[in-house]
Each structure stands twice: as structure tokens, then as C-alpha cells.
Amino acid sequence: MSRMAKGSSGRRPRRQFSEEFKAGAVRLVLNEDKTVGAVARELDLTPSALALWVRQAQAERTKGKSGLMREEREELMRLRKENRELRLERDLLKKVSALFAKDQR
């Protein structure tokens, strides 16, 4: 028998963490040689989230040699959003031009 309440998806709500908290968690992994799993258990985090923070911090420390820096990640997100919007506009223009072409016949 499950311990979860009826109707519950089993997932806890998405949590927000401050940059200071993330930096402290990363510091425990990188500077104090603790494992990602151990720190994640201590701080009640998912190991995957903490591992992502550690990879991002390492990229910042190595000036992008070990991954994307924060500015690059932000630019990538901005460009992906712009790309999505441009595709929507293009698809809309295709549909509108098809309607006009159909009316011309």
C-alpha cells in the first residue's frame, strides 16, 4: 500500500533556491571533497540538480573550457526562444499566404 495521499502524483512541488544556497552546496562538493550524493542527501536535494550546479560552477571557474558559462547559457536560452518565435511567425505566414493563393484562383 502506498504511503502517498490519493490523487498525489508522488512528486514534491518545484523548489526555488537562492544563488547563495547553490554556491554553498557546490562549495561542499568542490572544496571539501564530499560526493554529490552525500551533499544531496544532507541538503535534501536531488543528486541530478546538484550535479548540474557543480558542472555549471566548474564551467565558470574554467572560463568555459568545461562547459557553458552562465552568460552563454543565458544567450542560448534567449536564442532558442527567439528561434521558437520566428518559427511560429514563419508557419503563420505560410498559412496566410496559402489562403491568399487559394482565394486568387
Protein Blocks (a to p, Z undefined) as FASTA:
>chain_A
ZZbdehiaoiacdddddfklmmmmmmmmmmnopafklmmmmnopafklmmmmmmmmmmmm
nnopnoccfklmmmmmmmmmmmmmmmmmmmmmmmmmmmmmmmmZZ
